[in-house]
Amino acid sequence: MTDDRISALRKAVEANPDDVLLRLVLAESLVASGETGPALDQYVVLLDQRGLPDDQLVIVGELAAANGRLALLRNCLEAARQAGIVEGTGRLQQLVDEMITARSGVKVKVGPESDDELFVTDAPRETTTFDQVGGMEEIKRVIHRMVILPLSRPELYEKYGRRSGGGVMLYGPPGCGKTLLARATAGECGLPFVNVRIEDVMDPYLGVSERNLHAAFERARANAPCVLFVDELDALAFARHKHGGSESRRLVDVLLQELDAIGSENEGLLVLAATNAPWDVDEAMLRPGRFDRVIFVPPPDEPARADILSVVLKGVPTTGLDLQELAKQTPMFSGADLRALVERSVDRVIDEALTTGAEPPLSAQHLTAALPTVKPSTLDWLHRVRSYIEFANQTERYDDVAAYLRTKDVRRRLS
């Protein structure tokens, strides 16, 4: 943290002494620069401002709990004790104790131009189940054995000294249901689902992305047992040897620490992740105890495509549709491709309705007419992964993809 930034923050706080969020940013910046005493002074001011009502104290407490600020407060208190700074720490310690007891989670986006926007993070139990996931029966069986069974039969695993939890990485072409599988896994276990998207974490301001990532894990721990799903893992954990920037390395380091539960407790926390580019994920993520269980999610096969079409067409007026035949005509289509096909077919129905004044149902004719306008998006991914498998699969980690590429239908489509 540069002196210029801290100096600018001090001036901003002096100009806006009642701005709670701005003062918290200054306090965190001071902690990051090792100026713990001045940072403590800022926290104490937040608590001891003249005329600060109780409801604002609650807001300060919630803000302090967000994005890892609870840990900063603890560190600040400890450093203050070691330095002999005692004035004001009693009320600060009381607030920390109250936050620990409440275990409330609040996500705050921090930055010079950000809004003071709070998001309550109590995670409801997921209701999606495997019945709502078309096809992929073999993958469901693998996930049930690797993920669900340890949670549904903990006594069996305890008997053999096998701990539940851990990390599972789902990978494959985009649009093939990785996120839906993760949601359904949480639903099958009857657990809350905490979804960490790239836009929820990444921030241009120094240190904020790391705090956002920590906050996501803290929210999951507060809701444990639960499923924490990290989408686009390759973006958050891009291989450090491929990236020269220190910002990316710091984010990978924080994610590793969270997975290893350094300074925290991950009991009851099941971490799932998805990526379209597993070869770009830092190797340290894939060692035992982290994302050591890797599952390939291929494009849906023919029966799965028929199931997906039935789900997508639910509620749409149709006539004379043969979903099995349509599934045969859409090899290598992802679930997203099938949805796009249905949407373009519905557009044709709407155009017809506007032209004729009638309201015709969706027919096979509409789908057949729209079929040439949608191409399977999985082919580009499969071409890329074929090159990777051919030249960079020495660890044999992606042998399941290699076996898939050797199947007759896939070879024909990629030739």
VOGU-3710 file (C-alpha; in Angstrom, 3 decimals, decimal comma):
1> mtddrisalr> 0,000/0,000/0,000  1,631/3,267/-1,080  2,006/6,261/1,216  0,272/8,383/-1,420  -2,873/6,210/-1,281  -2,968/6,290/2,529  -2,393/10,034/2,499  -5,263/10,451/0,032  -7,517/8,285/2,173  -6,644/10,312/5,284
11> kaveanpddv> -7,586/13,512/3,496  -10,822/11,939/2,286  -11,676/10,845/5,837  -10,870/14,294/7,182  -13,222/15,777/4,604  -15,920/13,167/5,317  -15,449/12,137/8,967  -18,865/10,446/9,188  -18,326/8,177/6,186  -18,190/4,734/7,853
21> llrlvlaesl> -17,090/2,776/4,779  -14,354/5,238/3,843  -12,884/5,101/7,348  -12,925/1,304/7,231  -10,999/1,363/3,933  -8,411/3,624/5,558  -8,153/1,307/8,570  -7,601/-1,733/6,344  -5,024/0,125/4,274  -3,145/1,014/7,456
31> vasgetgpal> -3,223/-2,614/8,609  -1,948/-3,764/5,199  0,954/-1,301/5,581  1,791/-2,559/9,056  0,537/0,599/10,803  -1,597/-1,296/13,301  -1,753/1,420/15,937  -3,173/4,108/13,622  -5,537/1,489/12,187  -6,814/0,748/15,694
41> dqyvvlldqr> -7,387/4,455/16,197  -9,657/4,481/13,151  -11,665/1,511/14,465  -12,010/3,157/17,867  -13,216/6,380/16,231  -15,887/4,367/14,448  -17,122/3,079/17,790  -16,608/6,152/19,916  -17,746/8,942/17,627  -19,772/11,419/19,606
51> glpddqlviv> -23,489/10,689/19,419  -23,090/7,414/17,474  -26,464/5,642/18,002  -26,839/1,926/18,595  -28,270/1,216/15,142  -25,148/2,690/13,539  -23,000/0,604/15,859  -24,759/-2,449/14,422  -23,957/-1,265/10,895  -20,310/-0,807/11,837
61> gelaaangrl> -20,276/-4,308/13,283  -21,723/-5,778/10,090  -19,274/-3,870/7,937  -16,409/-5,010/10,115  -17,473/-8,632/9,672  -17,428/-8,359/5,890  -14,603/-9,350/3,549  -12,324/-10,636/6,284  -12,512/-7,531/8,472  -13,186/-9,700/11,510
71> allrncleaa> -9,698/-11,159/11,146  -8,250/-7,671/10,701  -9,947/-6,510/13,876  -8,576/-9,460/15,793  -5,060/-8,840/14,469  -5,390/-5,162/15,254  -6,433/-5,903/18,835  -3,580/-8,328/19,357  -1,017/-5,917/17,940  -2,450/-3,164/20,118
81> rqagivegtg> -2,041/-5,277/23,233  1,543/-6,154/22,329  2,287/-2,474/21,716  0,714/-1,471/24,994  -2,132/0,431/23,352  -5,100/-0,234/25,612  -7,327/2,804/25,369  -10,550/1,988/23,568  -9,818/-1,715/23,077  -12,461/-2,812/25,578
91> rlqqlvdemi> -15,382/-1,660/23,456  -13,689/-2,918/20,324  -13,209/-6,368/21,870  -16,872/-6,363/22,900  -17,894/-5,711/19,303  -15,653/-8,519/18,069  -17,179/-10,920/20,590  -20,676/-9,898/19,492  -19,795/-10,495/15,846  -18,368/-13,929/16,622
101> tarsgvkvkv> -21,527/-14,829/18,505  -23,830/-13,552/15,775  -21,762/-15,173/12,997  -23,486/-12,802/10,633  -22,118/-12,533/7,100  -22,291/-9,389/5,008  -20,709/-8,832/1,607  -19,504/-5,317/0,943  -17,907/-4,180/-2,294  -15,103/-1,820/-1,322
111> gpesddelfv> -13,425/0,798/-3,473  -13,163/4,546/-3,850  -16,110/4,577/-6,265  -18,223/1,802/-4,742  -21,674/2,194/-3,240  -22,423/1,437/0,398  -24,351/-1,658/-0,562  -24,890/-4,578/1,798  -25,943/-8,061/0,787  -27,373/-10,411/3,396
121> tdapretttf> -25,670/-13,748/2,890  -27,768/-16,311/4,746  -27,840/-19,183/2,253  -31,119/-21,123/1,852  -31,126/-24,864/1,324  -30,884/-25,846/-2,325  -33,994/-27,477/-3,828  -32,576/-28,605/-7,197  -32,054/-32,391/-7,362  -30,619/-34,897/-9,815
131> dqvggmeeik> -34,127/-35,539/-11,154  -33,964/-32,064/-12,694  -30,656/-32,778/-14,442  -31,182/-34,408/-17,824  -29,078/-37,514/-18,492  -25,497/-37,817/-17,155  -26,419/-40,902/-15,127  -22,845/-42,128/-14,820  -21,634/-38,744/-13,578  -24,463/-38,655/-11,026
141> rvihrmvilp> -23,375/-42,069/-9,731  -19,771/-40,885/-9,418  -20,808/-37,715/-7,561  -23,094/-39,730/-5,284  -20,267/-42,064/-4,335  -17,593/-39,383/-4,012  -19,585/-36,496/-2,569  -23,066/-37,328/-1,316  -22,455/-40,665/0,411  -19,840/-39,313/2,860
151> lsrpelyeky> -22,395/-36,728/4,003  -25,429/-39,025/4,085  -23,563/-41,887/5,819  -21,061/-40,135/8,092  -21,037/-42,992/10,606  -19,721/-45,387/7,947  -16,899/-43,036/7,017  -16,123/-42,332/10,661  -15,799/-46,058/11,329  -13,015/-46,324/8,758
161> grrsgggvml> -11,410/-43,009/9,640  -12,397/-41,416/6,343  -13,223/-37,730/6,604  -15,991/-36,136/4,564  -15,626/-32,863/2,738  -12,865/-31,909/0,347  -12,912/-30,500/-3,145  -14,280/-31,674/-6,496  -13,481/-30,004/-9,817  -15,972/-30,384/-12,659
171> ygppgcgktl> -14,566/-29,627/-16,102  -15,726/-29,822/-19,680  -17,108/-27,719/-22,515  -19,250/-24,698/-21,633  -23,001/-25,050/-21,370  -23,024/-28,737/-20,437  -24,494/-28,447/-16,946  -21,559/-28,162/-14,537  -23,239/-25,476/-12,432  -26,546/-27,339/-12,506
181> laratagecg> -24,775/-30,493/-11,319  -23,225/-28,589/-8,435  -26,620/-27,170/-7,415  -28,195/-30,610/-7,657  -25,416/-32,055/-5,504  -26,287/-29,573/-2,764  -29,987/-30,344/-3,239  -29,429/-34,088/-2,986  -27,652/-33,492/0,332  -30,288/-30,996/1,504
191> lpfvnvried> -27,566/-28,384/2,035  -27,287/-24,638/1,341  -25,569/-23,687/-1,921  -23,104/-20,771/-1,898  -22,232/-19,758/-5,460  -19,000/-17,799/-5,926  -18,948/-16,186/-9,358  -15,972/-14,441/-10,897  -17,775/-11,082/-10,864  -18,389/-11,476/-7,117
201> vmdpylgvse> -14,668/-11,766/-6,424  -12,614/-9,821/-8,928  -12,118/-6,130/-8,202  -9,632/-3,641/-9,647  -8,654/-2,218/-6,253  -5,643/-3,654/-4,491  -6,477/-6,390/-2,004  -10,252/-6,293/-2,498  -10,420/-9,463/-4,627  -8,626/-11,404/-1,918
211> rnlhaafera> -11,003/-10,074/0,752  -14,021/-10,910/-1,405  -12,774/-14,469/-1,800  -12,180/-14,807/1,939  -15,661/-13,424/2,610  -17,199/-16,117/0,384  -15,501/-18,858/2,413  -16,518/-17,189/5,665  -20,115/-17,090/4,472  -19,950/-20,797/3,602
221> ranapcvlfv> -18,455/-21,645/7,007  -21,209/-19,671/8,700  -23,750/-21,789/6,796  -21,929/-25,126/7,237  -22,619/-27,815/6,416  -23,018/-26,472/2,895  -21,753/-26,660/-0,671  -19,462/-23,843/-1,805  -19,303/-23,653/-5,599  -16,452/-21,759/-7,272
231> deldalafar> -17,286/-21,004/-10,898  -14,585/-20,346/-13,514  -11,835/-21,755/-11,321  -9,233/-21,138/-14,028  -9,830/-17,372/-13,696  -9,436/-17,350/-9,896  -6,620/-19,902/-9,779  -4,756/-19,273/-13,029  -1,470/-21,183/-13,125  1,124/-18,985/-11,462
241> hkhggsesrr> 3,941/-20,087/-13,779  1,894/-18,737/-16,716  1,203/-15,350/-15,137  3,759/-12,722/-14,256  1,504/-10,432/-12,246  1,683/-10,441/-8,470  -2,063/-9,802/-8,152  -2,942/-13,165/-9,688  -0,406/-14,951/-7,496  -1,860/-13,394/-4,344
251> lvdvllqeld> -5,356/-14,541/-5,264  -4,131/-18,103/-5,844  -2,320/-18,010/-2,496  -5,480/-16,885/-0,696  -7,549/-19,633/-2,324  -4,969/-22,228/-1,312  -5,055/-20,957/2,267  -8,844/-21,103/2,349  -8,896/-24,650/1,000  -6,315/-25,680/3,579
261> aigsenegll> -8,383/-23,925/6,292  -5,404/-21,946/7,552  -6,742/-20,010/10,503  -10,238/-21,344/9,860  -12,269/-24,513/10,055  -13,626/-26,273/6,977  -15,495/-29,106/8,651  -18,792/-29,664/6,862  -17,670/-27,507/3,942  -17,856/-29,236/0,578
271> vlaatnapwd> -16,103/-27,254/-2,148  -17,013/-27,805/-5,790  -15,522/-25,905/-8,706  -16,110/-25,715/-12,447  -13,805/-24,786/-15,276  -13,724/-24,933/-19,056  -9,915/-24,848/-19,047  -8,545/-27,270/-16,438  -5,076/-27,061/-17,972  -4,911/-23,404/-16,886
281> vdeamlrpgr> -5,631/-24,181/-13,217  -2,621/-23,911/-10,920  -1,206/-27,360/-10,218  -1,161/-26,698/-6,471  -4,973/-26,683/-6,547  -5,085/-30,312/-7,590  -3,069/-31,969/-4,876  -4,806/-34,295/-2,343  -6,942/-32,374/0,129  -7,820/-29,640/-2,347
291> fdrvifvppp> -9,449/-30,288/-5,746  -8,045/-33,782/-5,909  -11,266/-35,277/-7,330  -11,639/-34,312/-10,977  -14,784/-35,185/-12,968  -15,217/-34,739/-16,719  -18,656/-33,432/-17,763  -18,961/-34,249/-21,490  -21,536/-32,998/-23,979  -24,870/-34,731/-23,307
301> deparadils> -25,423/-38,004/-25,126  -28,562/-38,751/-27,120  -30,802/-39,855/-24,195  -29,578/-36,869/-22,192  -30,385/-34,492/-25,048  -33,926/-35,848/-25,184  -34,258/-35,290/-21,414  -32,892/-31,759/-21,705  -35,284/-30,924/-24,531  -38,217/-32,131/-22,454
311> vvlkgvpttg> -37,128/-29,835/-19,620  -36,571/-26,829/-21,914  -39,917/-27,345/-23,682  -41,875/-27,653/-20,457  -44,713/-25,143/-20,548  -44,302/-24,413/-24,274  -47,380/-25,241/-26,415  -46,234/-28,016/-28,796  -47,681/-30,457/-31,278  -46,311/-33,581/-32,925
321> ldlqelakqt> -42,793/-33,375/-31,499  -40,559/-36,453/-31,493  -37,865/-35,566/-28,965  -35,956/-38,784/-29,572  -35,680/-37,959/-33,272  -34,667/-34,384/-32,496  -32,008/-35,674/-30,127  -30,579/-37,781/-32,969  -30,367/-34,670/-35,152  -28,384/-32,660/-32,552
331> pmfsgadlra> -25,126/-34,575/-31,930  -22,571/-32,788/-29,723  -25,096/-30,090/-28,768  -24,688/-28,782/-25,246  -27,642/-28,020/-23,005  -27,150/-24,337/-23,817  -27,174/-25,132/-27,553  -30,449/-27,036/-27,197  -31,991/-24,132/-25,332  -30,839/-21,779/-28,101
341> lversvdrvi> -32,433/-24,084/-30,692  -35,758/-24,025/-28,865  -35,624/-20,242/-28,449  -34,981/-19,679/-32,158  -37,810/-22,060/-32,997  -40,128/-20,151/-30,674  -39,095/-16,930/-32,423  -40,367/-18,451/-35,665  -43,645/-19,334/-33,979  -44,006/-15,761/-32,719
351> dealttgaep> -43,272/-14,355/-36,198  -45,934/-16,647/-37,608  -48,411/-15,560/-34,953  -47,770/-11,887/-35,711  -48,207/-12,488/-39,426  -51,349/-14,665/-39,336  -53,008/-13,433/-36,157  -53,242/-17,038/-34,932  -51,281/-18,609/-32,062  -49,876/-21,863/-33,455
361> plsaqhltaa> -48,103/-24,402/-31,226  -44,423/-25,203/-31,664  -44,074/-28,009/-34,192  -41,315/-30,180/-35,613  -41,359/-27,951/-38,693  -40,316/-24,925/-36,635  -37,491/-26,842/-34,972  -36,265/-28,316/-38,257  -36,219/-24,863/-39,859  -34,188/-23,440/-36,955
371> lptvkpstld> -31,737/-26,347/-36,742  -29,266/-25,082/-39,413  -28,921/-21,772/-37,530  -27,469/-23,392/-34,374  -24,089/-25,107/-34,389  -22,749/-27,247/-31,518  -20,559/-24,997/-29,396  -18,729/-27,971/-27,868  -16,682/-28,703/-30,997  -14,222/-25,823/-30,507
381> wlhrvrsyie> -13,576/-26,982/-26,940  -13,094/-30,589/-28,041  -10,592/-29,539/-30,729  -8,590/-27,607/-28,112  -8,649/-30,401/-25,571  -7,578/-32,913/-28,214  -4,397/-30,920/-28,784  -3,786/-30,730/-25,056  -4,349/-34,448/-24,538  -1,973/-35,251/-27,387
391> fanqterydd> 0,922/-33,152/-26,139  0,473/-32,389/-22,426  -1,252/-35,227/-20,569  1,818/-36,831/-19,037  0,103/-37,112/-15,642  -2,820/-39,006/-17,276  -5,171/-36,789/-15,276  -7,415/-36,347/-18,303  -7,567/-39,939/-19,498  -11,366/-39,851/-19,282
401> vaaylrtkdv> -11,377/-37,088/-21,910  -8,936/-39,081/-24,025  -11,259/-42,080/-23,881  -14,201/-39,891/-24,853  -12,302/-38,500/-27,837  -11,632/-42,060/-29,055  -15,335/-42,901/-29,347  -16,564/-43,383/-32,894  -19,114/-40,573/-32,929  -16,694/-38,004/-31,537
411> rrrls> -13,900/-39,006/-33,925  -16,288/-38,607/-36,843  -17,423/-35,159/-35,721  -13,843/-33,932/-35,167  -12,416/-35,338/-38,393
//
